[in-house]
Amino acid sequence: MRSKQPRDERSHCPRCYQRREICICPILPTVKTRTEFIILRHIYEAERPSNTGRLVALTMPHSRIIPCGGGTRIGLSPIDNGLLIFPGTWLLWPDGVGQHPHDGDTIPPDRVVVIDATWQQARRLYSTTPALRLLPRMVLPAPLRCRERLRKQHRSEGMSTIEAVAAAVAILEGADVAKPLEALYNALVQRTASLRWGTKKSAG
């Protein structure tokens, strides 16, 4: 389960990238939102079974993944600045100073950009992409520290991409809309633990 990429389609689902024993495709919800979510996924995250940006794209019709990062040696096209600076676009950034979409006369975003990467990768991408630094920041409440996660978080504000998107959806469109995203992540964590430690898999 610690491999960064699926071995082959016999051992891993080609859609959700989980091992066949814990494939979550049958429980993927459909989460419809007014807000569009743009997932800037670092190229080194693309093949990891623990990447949850993939889950956002699979469950939310109004979202999409744009590959990025890796430097010029990777050969990816630069991020389209026109997409990032389109009116009504905000950047989801878990820490620091930001805006609340319902403060005063603030108009909530039509589009939210989410960087799907480690903290080091995210900060590097932020520092090398001027258009990102021009966007209003949407800062999230501190996440629950006691919950189980797919990866160990080394920062108090650290959370998975799907957790961050769920928190943003709850703020923008209500907690009920975000609940299926939270439930999906919890189910994946439970199934991963059952496979890793041999405990009984939850029916969730």
DRENZA-618482 format. One record per residue: residue in one letter; x, y, z of N, C-alpha, C, O in turn. Coordinates in steps of 0.05 Angstrom, whole numbers, padded with zeros to 5 digits, always signed. Layout:
AXYZXYZXYZXYZ
...
This chain:
M+00016-00024+00000+00000+00000+00000+00017+00025+00000+00006+00047-00004
R+00043+00023+00004+00060+00046+00005+00072+00053-00021+00087+00073-00023
S+00067+00038-00042+00078+00044-00068+00066+00070-00079+00043+00076-00073
K+00082+00085-00094+00073+00110-00105+00057+00106-00131+00045+00125-00141
Q+00056+00082-00142+00041+00078-00166+00030+00050-00167+00041+00031-00157
P+00006+00048-00180-00006+00022-00183+00012+00003-00198+00026+00011-00216
R+00013-00022-00190+00031-00041-00202+00020-00049-00230+00035-00048-00250
D-00005-00057-00231-00018-00062-00257-00048-00065-00251-00057-00064-00228
E-00064-00069-00272-00093-00070-00269-00102-00095-00256-00125-00096-00247
R-00085-00115-00253-00093-00139-00238-00093-00134-00208-00109-00146-00194
S-00076-00116-00199-00074-00111-00170-00089-00086-00162-00098-00084-00139
H-00090-00066-00180-00102-00040-00174-00123-00032-00194-00121-00038-00218
C-00144-00019-00184-00165-00009-00201-00154+00014-00218-00142+00032-00207
P-00158+00014-00244-00147+00035-00261-00163+00061-00259-00154+00082-00269
R-00185+00060-00245-00202+00085-00242-00196+00099-00216-00189+00123-00216
C-00198+00085-00194-00194+00098-00168-00165+00094-00158-00157+00107-00138
Y-00150+00076-00170-00122+00070-00164-00118+00056-00137-00096+00052-00128
Q-00140+00046-00125-00137+00031-00101-00134+00001-00108-00140-00008-00130
R-00123-00014-00089-00121-00042-00093-00149-00054-00098-00168-00044-00087
R-00150-00075-00113-00176-00087-00121-00192-00094-00096-00217-00092-00096
E-00178-00103-00075-00193-00111-00051-00208-00088-00037-00228-00093-00024
I-00199-00063-00042-00212-00041-00028-00222-00020-00048-00225+00003-00041
C-00226-00028-00073-00236-00010-00094-00260+00006-00084-00279-00006-00074
I-00260+00032-00087-00282+00049-00077-00301+00058-00099-00319+00073-00094
C-00296+00049-00123-00314+00058-00146-00344+00053-00140-00360+00070-00147
P-00351+00030-00128-00380+00025-00123-00393+00045-00103-00417+00047-00103
I-00377+00059-00087-00388+00078-00068-00383+00107-00075-00387+00125-00058
L-00372+00112-00099-00367+00140-00107-00393+00155-00109-00411+00147-00124
P-00396+00177-00094-00420+00193-00097-00418+00213-00120-00396+00216-00132
T-00439+00226-00127-00438+00248-00146-00445+00274-00130-00467+00276-00119
V-00426+00292-00129-00429+00317-00113-00431+00340-00133-00411+00348-00144
K-00455+00351-00136-00459+00373-00155-00457+00399-00140-00469+00404-00119
T-00440+00417-00151-00435+00443-00139-00439+00465-00159-00435+00461-00183
R-00447+00488-00149-00447+00512-00166-00419+00521-00172-00413+00529-00195
T-00402+00519-00152-00374+00528-00155-00358+00508-00170-00360+00483-00166
E-00341+00517-00188-00322+00500-00203-00297+00497-00187-00287+00517-00175
F-00286+00473-00186-00260+00468-00172-00239+00459-00192-00242+00440-00206
I-00218+00475-00193-00195+00469-00210-00173+00457-00193-00162+00470-00175
I-00166+00432-00198-00145+00418-00183-00119+00419-00198-00115+00406-00218
L-00100+00435-00187-00073+00436-00198-00057+00413-00185-00046+00417-00163
R-00056+00390-00198-00043+00367-00186-00014+00364-00194-00008+00363-00218
H+00003+00364-00175+00032+00361-00181+00036+00334-00194+00024+00314-00187
I+00054+00334-00214+00058+00310-00230+00067+00286-00213+00062+00263-00220
Y+00081+00291-00191+00090+00269-00174+00068+00257-00158+00072+00236-00146
E+00045+00270-00157+00022+00259-00143+00005+00241-00161-00012+00226-00151
A+00008+00243-00187-00011+00232-00206-00015+00202-00203-00037+00192-00207
E+00006+00187-00196+00005+00158-00196+00002+00146-00167+00003+00122-00163
R+00000+00164-00148-00001+00154-00120-00030+00145-00113-00048+00160-00117
P-00033+00120-00103-00060+00111-00094-00071+00129-00072-00096+00130-00069
S-00054+00142-00056-00064+00159-00035-00071+00187-00044-00079+00204-00027
N-00068+00193-00070-00076+00219-00079-00106+00223-00079-00120+00207-00092
T-00116+00243-00065-00145+00247-00063-00156+00268-00082-00180+00271-00084
G-00138+00282-00097-00148+00300-00118-00163+00284-00139-00182+00294-00151
R-00154+00259-00143-00167+00242-00162-00196+00237-00154-00214+00236-00170
L-00200+00233-00128-00227+00228-00117-00246+00252-00122-00269+00249-00128
V-00235+00276-00119-00250+00300-00124-00260+00300-00153-00283+00306-00158
A-00242+00294-00172-00249+00294-00200-00269+00272-00207-00286+00276-00224
L-00268+00250-00193-00286+00228-00198-00314+00233-00187-00334+00222-00197
T-00316+00249-00166-00342+00252-00153-00356+00279-00160-00380+00281-00157
M-00340+00299-00168-00352+00325-00173-00351+00332-00203-00330+00337-00214
P-00374+00331-00216-00375+00337-00245-00365+00365-00252-00354+00369-00274
H-00367+00384-00233-00358+00411-00238-00330+00415-00228-00324+00435-00214
S-00312+00396-00234-00284+00399-00226-00267+00386-00248-00277+00371-00264
R-00242+00393-00248-00223+00381-00267-00195+00383-00256-00188+00400-00239
I-00178+00365-00266-00150+00364-00257-00133+00375-00279-00136+00369-00303
I-00114+00392-00271-00094+00403-00290-00066+00395-00279-00059+00403-00257
P-00051+00379-00294-00024+00371-00284-00005+00394-00284-00006+00412-00301
C+00013+00395-00265+00032+00417-00263+00056+00407-00247+00057+00385-00237
G+00076+00425-00245+00100+00419-00229+00120+00402-00243+00117+00395-00266
G+00142+00397-00229+00163+00380-00239+00185+00395-00254+00205+00383-00262
G+00182+00421-00258+00202+00436-00272+00202+00432-00302+00186+00417-00312
T+00218+00447-00315+00219+00446-00345+00228+00420-00356+00221+00413-00379
R+00242+00404-00340+00253+00378-00350+00230+00358-00355+00234+00340-00371
I+00207+00362-00343+00184+00344-00346+00171+00348-00373+00161+00329-00384
G+00171+00372-00383+00159+00378-00409+00130+00384-00409+00117+00384-00430
L+00118+00390-00385+00090+00398-00383+00087+00426-00394+00105+00443-00392
S+00064+00432-00406+00058+00459-00415+00053+00476-00390+00043+00466-00370
P+00061+00502-00391+00056+00520-00368+00027+00522-00362+00010+00518-00379
I+00021+00528-00337-00007+00532-00329-00018+00556-00344-00005+00576-00347
D-00042+00553-00353-00056+00575-00368-00063+00598-00349-00081+00595-00333
N-00048+00620-00351-00053+00642-00333-00081+00654-00337-00093+00664-00319
G-00091+00652-00362-00118+00661-00367-00139+00647-00351-00159+00659-00343
L-00135+00622-00346-00153+00606-00329-00152+00615-00300-00172+00617-00287
L-00127+00621-00291-00124+00628-00263-00134+00656-00256-00144+00661-00235
I-00132+00675-00275-00140+00702-00269-00168+00709-00279-00176+00732-00280
F-00182+00688-00287-00210+00692-00296-00226+00704-00273-00223+00694-00250
P-00243+00724-00278-00258+00737-00257-00273+00716-00240-00285+00697-00250
G-00273+00721-00214-00288+00703-00196-00272+00679-00186-00284+00661-00174
T-00246+00679-00192-00229+00656-00184-00214+00662-00158-00202+00683-00156
W-00215+00643-00139-00201+00646-00114-00182+00622-00112-00185+00602-00125
L-00162+00625-00094-00143+00604-00088-00149+00593-00061-00150+00608-00041
L-00152+00566-00059-00155+00554-00033-00128+00550-00020-00111+00536-00031
W-00123+00562+00003-00097+00562+00015-00102+00558+00045-00112+00576+00058
P-00094+00535+00057-00102+00528+00084-00092+00546+00107-00103+00545+00128
D-00070+00561+00102-00060+00577+00125-00056+00606+00118-00059+00614+00094
G-00050+00622+00138-00044+00650+00133-00069+00667+00133-00090+00660+00143
V-00066+00691+00121-00087+00711+00120-00103+00707+00094-00091+00703+00073
G-00129+00707+00096-00146+00704+00072-00173+00718+00076-00177+00733+00095
Q-00191+00712+00058-00217+00724+00058-00238+00703+00064-00234+00679+00059
H-00261+00712+00075-00284+00694+00078-00304+00701+00057-00311+00725+00054
P-00314+00682+00042-00332+00688+00019-00358+00701+00027-00372+00710+00009
H-00365+00701+00053-00391+00712+00061-00387+00737+00079-00406+00745+00093
D-00363+00748+00078-00358+00772+00094-00368+00797+00079-00361+00802+00056
G-00384+00813+00093-00393+00839+00082-00404+00837+00054-00423+00822+00049
D-00393+00853+00036-00402+00855+00009-00386+00836-00010-00388+00839-00034
T-00370+00818+00002-00354+00800-00014-00372+00782-00031-00391+00770-00021
I-00365+00780-00057-00379+00762-00075-00365+00734-00074-00342+00733-00080
P-00380+00713-00067-00367+00686-00066-00355+00679-00093-00365+00687-00114
P-00335+00662-00093-00322+00655-00118-00339+00637-00136-00355+00622-00126
D-00335+00640-00162-00347+00622-00181-00329+00598-00186-00338+00576-00194
R-00303+00601-00180-00283+00581-00186-00262+00581-00163-00254+00602-00155
V-00255+00557-00154-00235+00555-00133-00212+00538-00143-00216+00516-00153
V-00187+00548-00141-00163+00534-00149-00152+00520-00125-00148+00532-00104
V-00146+00494-00127-00135+00478-00105-00109+00466-00114-00108+00453-00135
I-00088+00470-00099-00062+00458-00106-00060+00431-00092-00061+00429-00068
D-00058+00411-00108-00058+00383-00099-00029+00373-00099-00019+00363-00119
A-00015+00377-00076+00013+00371-00074+00022+00371-00045+00006+00378-00028
T+00047+00363-00040+00057+00366-00013+00061+00396-00007+00060+00412-00026
W+00065+00402+00018+00069+00431+00025+00094+00442+00010+00092+00465+00000
Q+00115+00427+00009+00139+00437-00005+00133+00442-00034+00141+00463-00045
Q+00120+00423-00047+00113+00426-00075+00094+00449-00080+00097+00465-00099
A+00074+00452-00062+00054+00473-00064+00067+00501-00062+00061+00519-00077
R+00085+00504-00043+00098+00530-00039+00116+00537-00062+00117+00560-00070
R+00129+00517-00073+00146+00522-00097+00129+00530-00121+00136+00549-00135
L+00106+00516-00125+00089+00523-00147+00077+00551-00143+00075+00567-00162
Y+00070+00558-00118+00059+00584-00112+00080+00606-00118+00073+00627-00129
S+00104+00601-00110+00125+00621-00114+00134+00625-00143+00144+00646-00150
T+00130+00604-00159+00138+00606-00187+00115+00612-00207+00119+00612-00231
T+00091+00616-00196+00068+00621-00213+00056+00648-00204+00039+00648-00186
P+00064+00670-00217+00055+00696-00208+00024+00699-00208+00014+00713-00190
A+00011+00686-00226-00019+00689-00227-00032+00678-00201-00052+00689-00193
L-00020+00658-00189-00031+00647-00164-00030+00668-00142-00048+00669-00125
R-00008+00683-00142-00005+00703-00120-00023+00727-00123-00026+00742-00104
L-00036+00729-00146-00055+00751-00150-00084+00744-00141-00101+00762-00139
L-00089+00719-00136-00116+00710-00130-00123+00715-00101-00106+00714-00083
P-00148+00722-00096-00157+00723-00068-00154+00696-00055-00159+00675-00067
R-00146+00695-00030-00142+00670-00015-00166+00663+00001-00178+00680+00015
M-00174+00638-00001-00195+00627+00016-00182+00610+00037-00172+00588+00030
V-00182+00618+00062-00169+00604+00084-00189+00587+00098-00212+00597+00104
L-00182+00563+00105-00201+00544+00118-00197+00543+00148-00176+00550+00158
P-00218+00535+00163-00215+00530+00192-00195+00508+00196-00190+00491+00179
A-00183+00507+00220-00164+00486+00226-00178+00459+00225-00200+00456+00235
P-00165+00439+00213-00177+00412+00211-00177+00397+00237-00162+00405+00256
L-00192+00376+00238-00192+00358+00262-00165+00345+00264-00155+00333+00245
R-00153+00346+00288-00127+00334+00291-00129+00304+00298-00110+00289+00294
C-00152+00295+00309-00154+00268+00319-00162+00248+00298-00163+00224+00304
R-00170+00256+00275-00180+00237+00255-00158+00221+00242-00135+00230+00241
E-00165+00197+00233-00146+00181+00218-00144+00191+00189-00163+00201+00178
R-00120+00189+00178-00115+00199+00151-00098+00179+00135-00086+00161+00147
L-00098+00182+00109-00082+00165+00092-00052+00171+00095-00036+00153+00093
R-00046+00196+00100-00018+00204+00104-00015+00220+00129-00033+00234+00138
K+00008+00216+00142+00014+00232+00166+00018+00261+00159+00033+00267+00140
Q+00005+00279+00174+00008+00307+00169+00028+00319+00189+00026+00314+00213
H+00047+00334+00179+00068+00346+00196+00062+00374+00204+00078+00387+00218
R+00040+00386+00194+00032+00413+00201+00004+00413+00213-00012+00396+00205
S-00001+00431+00231-00026+00431+00245-00049+00437+00226-00072+00427+00231
E-00044+00452+00204-00065+00458+00185-00066+00438+00162-00081+00442+00143
G-00049+00418+00163-00047+00399+00141-00071+00382+00138-00083+00373+00158
M-00080+00377+00114-00102+00359+00108-00100+00349+00079-00085+00360+00064
S-00115+00328+00073-00115+00318+00046-00130+00337+00028-00145+00354+00037
T-00126+00333+00002-00140+00351-00018-00170+00348-00016-00184+00368-00017
I-00180+00323-00013-00209+00320-00012-00221+00332+00014-00243+00342+00014
E-00205+00331+00036-00214+00344+00060-00216+00374+00056-00236+00387+00065
A-00196+00386+00043-00196+00415+00038-00219+00423+00020-00233+00443+00025
V-00224+00407+00000-00246+00413-00019-00273+00411-00004-00291+00428-00008
A-00276+00390+00012-00300+00387+00028-00305+00410+00046-00328+00420+00049
A-00284+00420+00059-00286+00443+00077-00295+00468+00061-00311+00484+00071
A-00283+00471+00038-00291+00494+00021-00320+00492+00011-00334+00512+00011
V-00328+00468+00003-00355+00464-00006-00375+00470+00017-00396+00482+00013
A-00368+00462+00042-00385+00467+00065-00389+00496+00069-00411+00505+00076
I-00368+00512+00066-00369+00541+00070-00386+00554+00047-00402+00571+00052
L-00381+00545+00023-00393+00558+00000-00421+00549-00005-00438+00565-00013
E-00427+00524-00001-00453+00513-00010-00468+00497+00011-00489+00486+00006
G-00456+00495+00035-00470+00482+00057-00458+00455+00065-00447+00441+00048
A-00460+00448+00091-00449+00424+00101-00461+00399+00089-00447+00379+00085
D-00487+00400+00082-00500+00376+00071-00488+00369+00044-00486+00345+00037
V-00480+00389+00028-00468+00384+00002-00441+00371+00005-00433+00354-00011
A-00427+00378+00026-00399+00369+00031-00398+00341+00044-00378+00327+00042
K-00420+00333+00057-00420+00308+00072-00411+00283+00056-00395+00267+00066
P-00420+00280+00031-00411+00256+00016-00381+00255+00011-00370+00233+00010
L-00368+00278+00009-00339+00279+00005-00325+00269+00030-00306+00254+00029
E-00335+00279+00053-00323+00270+00079-00328+00240+00083-00309+00226+00092
A-00352+00231+00077-00358+00202+00081-00341+00185+00063-00332+00163+00071
L-00336+00194+00038-00319+00178+00020-00290+00176+00030-00278+00155+00030
Y-00280+00199+00040-00252+00198+00050-00250+00180+00075-00231+00165+00077
N-00270+00182+00092-00270+00165+00116-00271+00135+00108-00257+00118+00120
A-00287+00129+00088-00289+00101+00079-00263+00091+00068-00255+00068+00073
L-00249+00108+00052-00224+00100+00041-00203+00096+00063-00187+00077+00062
V-00202+00114+00082-00183+00110+00105-00188+00084+00119-00170+00070+00126
Q-00214+00078+00124-00221+00053+00138-00213+00028+00121-00202+00009+00132
R-00218+00029+00096-00211+00006+00078-00181+00003+00076-00171-00020+00076
T-00167+00025+00074-00138+00024+00073-00126+00012+00099-00108-00005+00098
A-00137+00020+00121-00128+00009+00147-00134-00021+00149-00119-00036+00160
S-00158-00029+00139-00165-00057+00140-00146-00074+00123-00140-00097+00131
L-00138-00063+00101-00119-00078+00084-00091-00079+00096-00077-00099+00095
R-00083-00056+00107-00056-00053+00118-00052-00070+00144-00032-00082+00148
W-00073-00069+00161-00070-00081+00187-00086-00106+00190-00085-00120+00211
G-00102-00114+00170-00117-00139+00171-00141-00138+00188-00152-00159+00196
T-00152-00114+00193-00177-00112+00208-00200-00114+00190-00198-00113+00166
K-00224-00119+00202-00248-00123+00186-00255-00097+00172-00257-00076+00184
K-00261-00099+00145-00267-00075+00129-00295-00065+00136-00314-00081+00139
S-00297-00038+00139-00323-00027+00144-00341-00029+00120-00331-00029+00097
A-00367-00031+00124-00385-00033+00102-00389-00007+00088-00401-00006+00066
G-00379+00016+00100-00383+00043+00089-00372+00046+00062-00373+00067+00050
